[in-house]
Amino acid sequence: MFPDHGHRRIAVASPGDIATARRIAEERADGVLAADEAARLDSLVAALAGHVLDRPDGTLLIARMRSGAGIECLAYDRDPGTTDLPAATPRAPGTGLEAVRALADRFHIHVTPGIGSALLARVLRPGATDAPPADAMAQVGAVTIERTGGETARCGPFIDHWFVGCAPARGQDGPCGIALLIDGDAVAGDKLPGDAAVDGKAAGDGTATGSGNGVEPATAMTPAVVRQVEAIVAATVPGLPAPMVVNAIRRDLMGRPELGLSHDRELTQIGRSALAVLRFDGTAVDYTALGTLAGAVVRRHEILALGARWAMVGFNPQAPASVHLLWGPGEHVVLHTGGCARLPALFIHRDLHEVEPTLAALVLLRDGVVRDDDHTVLVLRNRIDRVSASAG
């Protein structure tokens, strides 16, 4: 159930964890990288894991890039002795930070004195690029991790999700971007199609609550429902306000009888999920959120909160509230799911204005998590000045 673009998290505390990280990297690379690139990724992961092995809370995160360009490796530590860029002291030739830098097609590092370091390294397919398209109004970065313990701890599917798209210009409207963030919820005992058992309840054993054959209908925010929501968002026309996009999502889900949303019990399951929609162009953002999501426009020395109404997908049918704010070149939007705190303030305190957005999201995740949960941090940087320059 874990999405390809979700980051598998490995706490690196022993040589055995390095082997685990290499195995996960091999799995992620399957079907994405050719043999030569996969071998380079293996060496990179071994060197990166070795780099964080002896550091407090040394952690590695590995994911397929959403664009399909390659494999992304992130790492962080919480070393209070950090004062500057980590020293290049490899245990043997071909290991350590310098080896990671040499093996990566893209390498970034951020150091917070007294807090720790964070790194990003990518191995790309031949001819692929991780640069934003020339006409992209925003550079996007995101980190998505599952709750510690995986499936057993979650009692259900992994349902944090994000999507960012950009529609081409239409007449005088200009191009328009749209972002979606979902913070789903799962109910212990949910039965999903194809699952042999959930929480010890086998399919058809009559122990799960619900109607019909005694198995709970699959009406939670399953991957299929998430894909449907993303399809609605991706198909919306430029200029459609964010509240209307949210209402379109609700109408579509409520109008699909196969989801069983006409019954209160089933509606309760999908209704616990929260979502946010951000419509943006080069000068302003239009934002609507339902439930436990939070965000802000972050300027150099100022934070403008993006508020949410208490409501969820299946509850409180009032028209969702909307926030319209200006943002300019070099400014950021930070969005995140529940379980994190003070991320916009941390963005300023950690001086992340010039940091690659995915690496910025990693730093925020490292320093802003307040409880164990699924987490997604999404960072968008306004680059309309670069679009205008390239257009000229």
Secondary structure as GFF3:
##gff-version 3
##sequence-region A 1 392
A	DSSP	beta_strand	8	11	.	.	.	ID=ss1
A	DSSP	alpha_helix	15	29	.	.	.	ID=ss2
A	DSSP	alpha_helix	35	52	.	.	.	ID=ss3
A	DSSP	beta_strand	59	64	.	.	.	ID=ss4
A	DSSP	beta_strand	70	76	.	.	.	ID=ss5
A	DSSP	alpha_helix	97	103	.	.	.	ID=ss6
A	DSSP	beta_strand	106	112	.	.	.	ID=ss7
A	DSSP	beta_strand	116	124	.	.	.	ID=ss8
A	DSSP	beta_strand	138	145	.	.	.	ID=ss9
A	DSSP	alpha_helix	150	154	.	.	.	ID=ss10
A	DSSP	beta_strand	160	167	.	.	.	ID=ss11
A	DSSP	beta_strand	176	183	.	.	.	ID=ss12
A	DSSP	beta_strand	197	198	.	.	.	ID=ss13
A	DSSP	beta_strand	201	202	.	.	.	ID=ss14
A	DSSP	alpha_helix	223	235	.	.	.	ID=ss15
A	DSSP	alpha_helix	242	254	.	.	.	ID=ss16
A	DSSP	three_ten_helix	257	259	.	.	.	ID=ss17
A	DSSP	alpha_helix	264	271	.	.	.	ID=ss18
A	DSSP	beta_strand	274	280	.	.	.	ID=ss19
A	DSSP	beta_strand	284	290	.	.	.	ID=ss20
A	DSSP	beta_strand	294	298	.	.	.	ID=ss21
A	DSSP	beta_strand	303	306	.	.	.	ID=ss22
A	DSSP	beta_strand	323	326	.	.	.	ID=ss23
A	DSSP	beta_strand	332	336	.	.	.	ID=ss24
A	DSSP	alpha_helix	343	349	.	.	.	ID=ss25
A	DSSP	alpha_helix	357	368	.	.	.	ID=ss26
A	DSSP	beta_strand	375	382	.	.	.	ID=ss27
A	DSSP	alpha_helix	384	391	.	.	.	ID=ss28
###
